[in-house]
Amino acid sequence: MASNIRNERFIRFENDNSKYIAEIDCDTPADLPQPRAGWLMGSIAHVISTGDFYELNSSGEWVNQTGEAS
């Protein structure tokens, strides 16, 4: 599994927990990481092999933003 967290930008504290927007790079769609505690909806992942971008939804699922199935 090859993924890299490029950035985690602090957004706010919520119930004494830090909340972040994450930016991730990964080799393939299978390498999309499980969201960490504190990652917010809107975090993004770039899949290098396909050029697709994924965005984290409020259910903690990565959604392909190119509109194509990978």
Rosetta blueprint (number, residue, H / E / L):
1 M L
2 A L
3 S E
4 N E
5 I E
6 R E
7 N E
8 E E
9 R E
10 F E
11 I E
12 R E
13 F E
14 E E
15 N L
16 D L
17 N E
18 S E
19 K E
20 Y E
21 I E
22 A E
23 E E
24 I E
25 D E
26 C E
27 D L
28 T L
29 P H
30 A H
31 D H
32 L L
33 P L
34 Q L
35 P L
36 R L
37 A L
38 G L
39 W E
40 L L
41 M L
42 G L
43 S L
44 I E
45 A E
46 H E
47 V E
48 I L
49 S L
50 T L
51 G L
52 D E
53 F E
54 Y E
55 E E
56 L E
57 N L
58 S L
59 S L
60 G L
61 E L
62 W E
63 V E
64 N E
65 Q L
66 T L
67 G L
68 E L
69 A L
70 S L
